[in-house]
Amino acid sequence: MNHRTSDTLPPVTLDDVRGAQKMLSGVARVTAMEGSRHLTQLVGAPVHLKCENLQRTGSFKLRGAYVRIAGLLPEERAAGVVAASAGNHAQGVALASSLLGVRSTVFMPRSAPLPKISATRDYGAEVRLHGQVVDETLAAAQEYAAETGAVFIHPFDHPDIIAGQGTVGLEILEQCPEVRTVVVGIGGGGLAAGIAMAVKSLRPDVRIVGVQAAGAAAYPPSLAAGRPVAVEHPATMADGIKVGRPGDVPFRIIGELVDEVRTVTEDELAAALLLCLERAKLVVEPAGASPVAALLSDPGAFEGPVVAVLSGGNVDPVLLQRVLRHGMAAQGRYLAVRLRLTDRPGALASLLGALSVVDANVLDVSHVRTDPRLGLTEAEVELHLETKGREHCAEVGEALRAAGYTVIG
């Protein structure tokens, strides 16, 4: 089974997705659908969030992995399974294998976040660290499969995987039958293809919009060329959709059923992640926040009711800290200023007092006295401030100038 090419694999049908839904009963959660008042006001129509970040293992990946492994022949199960992943697929395969009593080996890049490595082991997989990027890890996993006879579980390029992910689409129609637009992130394309198959089969009037990170957007050129085209050196913090080449099986489905593929910037991803955390009280990884980023970037382009699929919440705490800070900076909630003042006792205290009057929170202060560019009685201060937004940034600048300070950067 695992040696067949995508051209010889059967197509994915609505019956396959319905069969996957029955198979996943009691295994995968029917995840919540939450309304978003802020996004509803922004878009001008109801917006709902499909919370796959609250799925077991923290993402939708369990659905497809379980259906794929459950469909193996007895002799294939006996040989075990192998996968390659930086995080979400690894955890999905590990848990699915444990639930089905199948031995699993998961190759992960050495750069994978420690929490994801630990979680994959805790779900029961043998984890092998290999390579620095997923392509190297993937090659190692495929070599292991060839040597041992283990079945390679592809993260997106197989009908069973797509059928499992398509159960998200069935749940969307059950939870929001009036939906007019579904927005979903795209990496290799398994989730978008499954949702599109399920939704379009029952509601062809519903618009399906895919979203990719601009630095890893393989689908727009591939759709234009009519075949999968690889993007060299994909770059984005959204590792869940950081895929250089579309899968052959999902590409055919997306080409037929997805109405539009949009791209979003890193700043838009950061702002979306911050919004999910602050307004929806949901921890979402950058890939999972990509549909929200699309809504933020062009809110008037989506007919409501809209369902945005939050595909996962497995974000490394170190990355989360960096992304949140970047998102706050993009919203004008951080301000860095440099200014010169007279080098005398109490000068810095007076400056900080002027900032306290306008309620600017000082995060960091750098005080330089020895730069040759400075006059004998001058000092330069660089301040990093937390503000309340762009209007507050302007207010801080005006207050500093009114107090006699010259802002130089």
N, C-alpha and C positions, 0 to 999 in steps of 0.2 A: 504493500500500500504506500509506504513512504518513498518508493522509488518512482512513482508516477510523476510525470510532468504536469504543469498546470493545464496544458492543452488536452490532456486525457482525463482530467478530473471532471466529475459531473457538475452541472450548474447548481446554483443555490435556489431553492424554491420556497414559497411561503409555507408549504407543508414541512419542509426541513426546519424552518424556524419554529413552527408550532410543535414539532417533535422535540426540538431542543428545549422548548419551554417546559414541556412535560418532564423531560429528563432532569432539568435543573430544579424542579419543585422540591423544596426542602433542602436544597444545596446552596443555591444563590439567593440572596435576599431580593425581594421586590422593593427596590430602593424608593425613598421618599421623593415626592414632587413638591417643591416649596415655591410659593409665590415671592416675587421680589418687587416691593413697592417702589424702590429707587429706580430700577430698570424699567418698570412699567411707566413711571412718570417720564423717563427719558425717551423711551420709544413711542409713547403715546398709545400703547396697547398693552394688554396683559402679557407679562413675561413670567415664565415658570422655570425653575431650575431642577433638572433631573439629577439627583444626587448620587451618582455612581462613586463618588469619593467616599461614601458611607457603605459601599459594598464590602463583603468579606475580602480580605487582603488589600483593601483600600483602593480598588479599581475594578473596572468592568472585565478585566482579563480572565478572572476565574471562569466566567461563563463559557467562553470559547475553548479554554484549555480543558475544562471538564468534559464538554461534549466531544472534543477530539479524542481524548484518552479513553473515554467510555466506549467509543466506537471501534476501538482496536480489537483485532482478533485475539483469542486466548494466547496463541503462540507469540503474538506481538507484545502483549502485556508481559508475558514471561521474560521477554528480552529487555524490558525496561524502556524508559524514555529519556531523551536528552533534549535540552533546550539551551538557548543563548539569550541573555537579556541583561540590561543594566538595572532592572528593578521590577516593574509591574508584571511583565510576562513571567519572570522568574518565580515570583511569589504565587501567581495563579497556577502555574504548572506544578509547583511544589505541593500546594494544598490539594489540588485536584488529584494528583498521584497518590497522596496519602489517603484521601477519602476512598479511592478505588483500589488501594492495596497494591499499587504499582511502584516499583523502584524508580527513582528519578535522579538524574545528574544534571546540574545546571551550571553552565559556564558563564561567568560574569567577568567584566573587565576589572583590572586591578584598581581602576579609578572609581569604581562603583561606591556610592556612599555606604559607610559602615552599617547604618540602620537597615538598609535594604539587604545587605549581605546577611546580617543576623536574622532578619525576618524570614528570609528564604530558607536558612538552615532550620529555624524553629518550626517551619511548616513541614519539614521532613526530607528536604532534598540534600544530596551531597553537592556541595558547592566547590567548584574549581575556578580559581582566579587565573585568567589568561589574557594577555594583551592589554593595551591601553585604550583601544576603541572597540566598539561593538563589532565592526567588520572582522577584526582579528579574532574576537571571541566567537563569532559565528562560524568562522572557518575551522576553529578548533573543535567546536561542537559537532560539525558535520563530519570531520575526520574521525572523531570518537564514534559517531554513529556507524560509519563505514567499517571501522575496526571491530566493533563489538556487536553489531546487529541491533543496537538500541534504536527505537523509532524516534526520528527527529521531529519535534513539535514546533512547527513554524509559528511565529507570533501573529501572522495575519494572512499568509498566502495559502489557505486551504479552505474548502467549502464547509467543513465541520466547524472550524474556527469562526467563520463568517456567520453561520447559522446560529451559533451560540451567542455571538454579539448582537445578532438581530433581535434577540428577545428583549433588548432594551427598547426597540421600536414598538413591539407589541405592548409593552408596559406603558409607553408614552400615549398610545391611542386609548388604552383603558383608563388611564388617569386623567387625560386631558383630551376627550373626544372632539372638542371644538378646535383643536390646534390647526393653525394655518401654515406655520413655518417651524421647522426643526433645524437648529444650528448645532453642528458637531465638529470637533477637531479631527483632522486627518494627519496620520503619519504614513504608515504603509497602506492603510485604507480599510482594514478589517471591520472596525466599528461603523464607519460611515457606510460601507457597503451593506452590512447587515441591517442597519437601521433603514437605509433606503429601500432595500428589498422588502422588508416587513411593512413599512409605512406605505410605500407606493402601491404595493399589491392590494391593499385595503382602501387606501385613500389617495388616489393618483393626483388629487387636487392639492395636496400638501406640498409645500415647497421645501426642498432639502438643500441646505447651504453648508458646505464644508469649509473649514478654516485651517490654514497652515501658517506656520511661522515664516516670515519673509525670508529668513536666512536658510530655510530648509524646505523650500516650496518646490517639490518635484512634480506635483500634479498639474499646475497650469501649463508648463511646457510640454508635459507628457500628453495632456488632453489635446493641445494644439497640434502635436505631432501624430496623434492617433495611436501611440504606443508608449510603453513606459520608457522614460528617459531619466537617466541618473543625474543627480546634482552632485558635483564634486565638492567635497569638504563642507557638508551642511553645518551650519553654525547657529545654535540657538540655546537659550537656557532651558527651553521646554523639551527635555530629553524624551518625554513620552511621545512626541511627534517628530523627533529628530531622525528621520529616515531618508536616506539618499535616493532611493528608487522605489516607486510604487510596486506593490505586489501584482502579479499578472492576473490572478483571479479577482481580487477586489477592483482592479483597474477597469476591467470590462463592465462590472456592475456600476461603478461610479460614473463611467463614461455614458452609460445609458440612463441612469436614474437620478443622479445628483444634479440639481439645477444650476448650481454655481459654486465655484471654489474661490474664496477670498483669502487674502494674506493679512497678517497683523505684525506690527513691529514689536521689538523687545520692550519699548516703553509702554506700548498698549497692553502687552501681557502683564507687565509689572503692575500697572494701574488696575487691571482686572483682578489680579490676585489680591491686591489690597482691598478692593471693593468687596470681594467675596468674604474676606476676613472681617472687615469693619461693619458692613451693612447686612450681610447674610449670616454672619457668625459661622462660616464654613471654612475649614482649612482645605485649600485646593492647590494642587501643583500647577506650575505654569501651563502644561499641556491641557489640563482640565479647565483652566481659566480661558483658553483660547476662544470659545464661543462668546463669552462675556466681553472679551477684548474686541471682537467683531461688532458687537452691539454698541460698545462705547465709541468705536471709531466712526460709525455711520448709522446712528440710531434710526434715521428715517427710511432706511432701506429694507426694513423687515415688517411684513404684514403680520399682525397679531390675530389671535394669541400666538406667542412665540414660546417654544421650549428650547432652552439652552442646556446641552448635556455636559455636566461636570464629570468628566471621564475618570478622574482619579484625584487622590489626596495624599499620595506618597511623596512628600517633599522633604528633602534633606534640611534639617534645622539650620545648617550653615547657609545653604542657598536661600532659605526662607528669610533669614535675617538680611541678607544682601539684597534680595528682591524687594522686600518691604521698604528698605531704605531708598532703593532706586525708585520705587513707585511713589514714595512720599516726595522725593526730589522732583519727579516728573510733574507732580501736582502743585509744585511751588511751596511745599511745606518744609523744605530745608533751604537755608540761605547761607551762602559763604560770602563773607565780605572781608576786604583788607583795607586798612586805613592807617594813617600816620598820626601820631600825637606827640606832645612834648614829653620827653623822658624826665619825669619828676615824680617824687613820692605821691601816691594817691591818684595818679593819672588813670591807671587801669581801673581802679575802683570807681572813679567818676564815670568812665565809659560804661561799665557794667550797670551802674545806677541808671544811666540814660536808657539802657536797653530794658531794664526792669519796668520802667514807666510805661513802655509800649507792650509789655507782657511777652517779650521774646525770650525763649528758653535757650540758654547757652549750653551747647553740647561739648564744645572744645575751644580752647584758647591757645594760640601760639604767639609768643611775645619775643620779638627779635630786636636786639640792641646793637649788634656788631656788624651788620651788613654795610659794606663800603658805600653803598648808594645812599645811606642815611646821613643826615647832618649830625653834627656833634651833639646836639641836644634833642635828637629825634629818636623815636622807637616806632617799629611797625608791628601792628597787631593783626592777626588773621583769626576770624571768629567763624565758627560753624554754629548756626542757630536753627532751632526748631520753631516754625511759624505756623500760622493757621491757614495759609493759602497765599495766592499771589497778591491779593489786595493787602494782606497783612505785611508781606514782604515790602511793598511800596511804602507802607506806613512806617516801617522800621527805617528804611532809607531816608525818608523825609525827617524823621525824628533825629537821626544822627547828624544830618546836615544842619538842622535847626539848632542843634547843640554845639555847632562849630566844628564838627569833624569833617575831614575831607576823605570821602570814600574813593579808593583808587582801584577797586576790583571786587 
